[in-house]
């Protein structure tokens, strides 16, 4: 039995991949602890609910909830100054890659785990320091961190430093994971390393037993329904293409978006939605991990409209694609390298369309919406794919073999 520490950069409830990793490694007989950070009281409640009846533990490294107001102000100021220092003078600071980085390293050193697995940008630096100390380190490239986000924000982003941290971990960690074969091959080529092990962002098939069969999102059950979700509703997530497509769409549908909806995004979204479609668009807040599948399963078509502009987003396969499968939704996805990888294996789950092509999206929607037999066939194929191939029960078998 190994003592394993998993380091994440935020709340447990926002990190489904480390949750499943902890569960699989615990079931394989290891002693697993997850450490992260607390920011939001509501998410803290969700973290507590998630930990009920678990054999593994979660503990916050630091607590940044609003009652720690002055601590939060100081941290935000430090982050802002770090970004300006990097933008103006190229000065690298740990504040550029996350909160509480030194505290994360201290926690890892004190834990003295047989294997410490890092998942975040801050974790990349911590993992490198632990290698210096002679510890065994694992890494999960949930994203290609140095190639994430849009190019215009890279002036305040230490991409060269992140790439150097990634390169060393990719070459030195025998426990090395990522989210798709497309991303694994790109990482191996970039860093002249072995290809990371691919663990898809899938979910347990048994979670379908928890679907509550309630209709809490839908307003008009006579209309078909589209669903899109992300942590945050905002630009560069494919929504621009969706609302441009509505000008070509003649079949009435409900459109349901779920995610954090900051005030800064409201005017942006209002300007996108065609006036005649305003009454058909519904915004929903995030829900707990336990409820998400039920809410997704209410709908008919899941939208995965990732763009190819961001290298990491082009190569990965996001949670939403597999959540739609598990819920039994037909899927319309853009032709990114990662999503093409999945559709090449299961083309019947829906339609793959060109990136940033509103007309192609409208035509794919019309085809499914006007032909119930095609829509139902795609929904059935998605559920079948989740059951037979893209479920955690299949992926979890891989992890224990990576622990030496």
C-alpha positions, 0 to 999 in steps of 0.5 A: 500500500502506498501513501498518495497525496493529490494536490489540486488548486481549488475546491474538491467539487470543481475537480471531478478528475482528481475525485475519481482518481482518489476513488480508484487508487483507494479502491486499489488499496492505497492511502489517499489524501487530496489537498486543495484550497477553499474560496467560496462558502457555497462550494465548501458545503458541496465539498463536505457533501462529496466527502460523505462516506469516502474512504479517502480524505480531502483537506484544504491547505488554506481557507480564502473564504470571505470571512478572511477578507483582509487576507484575500485583498492582500492575495489579490493585490499580490497577484495583480502586481505580479502580472504587471511586473511580468508584463512590464519587466518579464519578472516571474513570480509564484503569484502568477501561477496560483494562490498559496503555492509555497503553502502547497509545497510545505504541505507536500514536504510535511506529508512525505507521501510515497507519491505526490500527484499534481494537477494544477499550474501551481502543482507544476512548480511544486512537483519540480521542487519535490523532484529536487528533494528526491520525492516521487512525483506524478502529474496529470496534464488535465490541460496543456497549461503553457498552451492554455487560454487565448494568445492575447492574455499571454502578456501576463502569463509565464508560458515559457516558465510553465513549459519548462516545468511541464517538460521536466515533469513529462520526462521524469514522472512515470505516473503521467496522465492526460486527457486524450491521445491527441494531447498525449502525442503533442506533449510527447513531441514537444517535450521529447518524452514518453507518451502520457497515459490517456485517461478520458474525462469520463464518469461512472456508468452507475451514476445513471442510477441517481437520475431523478427524472424531474424537469427543473430546467425545461419550460415547455415540454413540447419543444426540444431542448439544447443544453450547454454547460461550463464553469463560467458563461462567457466569451471564447467558449463557442456561444458566439457560434450558437447564437449566430446559428439561431438566425438560420434556425427555423425549428423552435427550441429551448436553449439552456445554458448552465454556469457561473454568470458574472455581471461582466458577461450579461451585456455581452450575452444580451447583445448576442441573442437575436431578439426573436429568440430572447424568450427561448434562452434560459440561464441556470446556475451551477449545481452540485456534482450529484445533481448535474447529470439529472439536469443534463438528462432533461434535455435532447441535444448537448452542445460541445462548441470548443474552438481550435484557437487555444491549443490546449482546448483543441487537443483535449476532450472536455468533461461536457462531451462525456457528461452528455453521453452518460445522460443519453443526449445527442451531441453536436460538437466542433471538429477539434482534434480531441472531439474528432478523436471521440467521434472517430470511434463513435460517429453515431453519437451525433454530428461533428461540425466545422469550428466557428461555422454557424450555418453548419451548426444550424443545419446539424440542429435542423437535421436532428430536430426535424427527424425524430428517428435520427435524434433518438438514434443519436441519443441511444448511440451516446448512451451505448457508447458511455456504457460500453466504452466511455465510462469510469468503470473502464478507465479506472482499471488503468490507474493502479497499474501506474503505481510502483 
